[in-house]
Amino acid sequence: MNNYRQYEDQFGIPLFVKRGLTLVKGKNAVVWDISGKKYIDCAAGHGVVNIGHANEAVAKAIGEQAQTLLTCTGSFYNDKRALLLKKLHEITPASLSRSFLCNSGAEAIEAALKFARFTSGKKRFVCAMRGFHGRTMGALSATHNPNYKKDFEPLIPGFTFVPFNNFEKLEQAVTEDTAAVLLEVVQGEGGVHIGKKDYFLKVQEFCKKNGILLIIDEVQTGFGRTGKMFAVEHFDLQPDMMCVAKGIAGGIPMGAVICSDGILLKPGKHGSTFGGNPLACAAALASIEFIEKNDLPGQAEEKGAYIREQLLTKSLPRVREIRQIGLMIGIELKEKAQPFIQALQEEGVIVIPAGSTVIRLLPPLTIEYELLDIVIGKLTKVLSRERD
Ligand SMILES: *Cc1c(COP(=O)(O)O)cnc(C)c1O
């Protein structure tokens, strides 16, 4: 008998509601627990392994880099970092040219907030209700959910929250001192709410006209997840800054803020010891190459549409709405989602919540159709169950 659970419970800080599984191995869209039981992973580490678990191309890149050079701060040039910076420029909207590399989504948001204040000389931000941007003090200040914030106040002042997809409310919330508008294109943690084209185009035009920076948080939506390399491509958005993380490096921790030439910084104004280290850069290069070579955005689009179509053919009276864009899927129930998430786990399918009534699916974009059919079957079975 192993003691892993006991050790985590006893020696870890209890910040997570544990799912009762000890995962020890993964391959593409399947993970194994310590007893050898298999699960279809429709969480992918919260939308991290878009390219699948234990991806061979990334494993090879990491292995080679580990034997070559693991660390190299930004004071020195580095081959892998140089190539990744160029790559990020090439795959992001034309408005974006230069990147700051860091280690997580929250760090990318922190950097973007500082860059916005430094560039504009203004202090305030407008963000969306239900928006999520991370747990550190700045990112938390930009996050809407009061339950995440209330025990940690005072947070950073100057953040105003407006309803998502409502341009008039956003327009009214802007003041002389607004540095930037910060939005997700699809609200992930907030319940998989998809932004409207018309809304985003109006917001973009308004920001341009009034000298307000537009920051888009693509931490969850980036790297093929929504059926495009980045969700901004659905609307041809040209933001001033774009924050990415989760799917960037195939599971290695990394974040980035990709900025337009209008974002001005100077040496010493920000930094990170680990940010842009050669290991993460090598993993990101291999991961992005894999995404491009295998057209994972195209795969996400097709597979997401397939799941939606299949679910719509079933009679599921508990379901209020299915929201889907690529392989970012929210199944909103008329009741609490937690018992169904637990039941799915018992059936060998791992999914995650998004708010209290939404079942969220973020599988690897490489998931096989055969497994999708099993997931659809299990979802149908669990959601059709009689009440106990
Ligand atoms: C996960 C997430 C973050 C925070 O990323 P971390 O790497 O957990 O700090 C920020 N924004 C969005 C949209 C996210 O989904």
The ligand as a Gaussian input file, in Angstrom:
#p B3LYP/6-31G(d) Opt

LIG

0 1
 C       -6.002000      29.324000     -16.090000
 C       -6.243000      30.726000     -16.494000
 C       -5.455000      31.786000     -15.984000
 C       -4.408000      31.576000     -14.926000
 O       -3.383000      30.754000     -15.340000
 P       -2.393000      30.069000     -14.273000
 O       -1.335000      29.443000     -15.120000
 O       -3.213000      29.092000     -13.497000
 O       -1.878000      31.161000     -13.413000
 C       -5.677000      33.053000     -16.482000
 N       -6.613000      33.292000     -17.409000
 C       -7.389000      32.307000     -17.903000
 C       -8.408000      32.629000     -18.953000
 C       -7.248000      31.001000     -17.457000
 O       -8.028000      30.027000     -17.938000

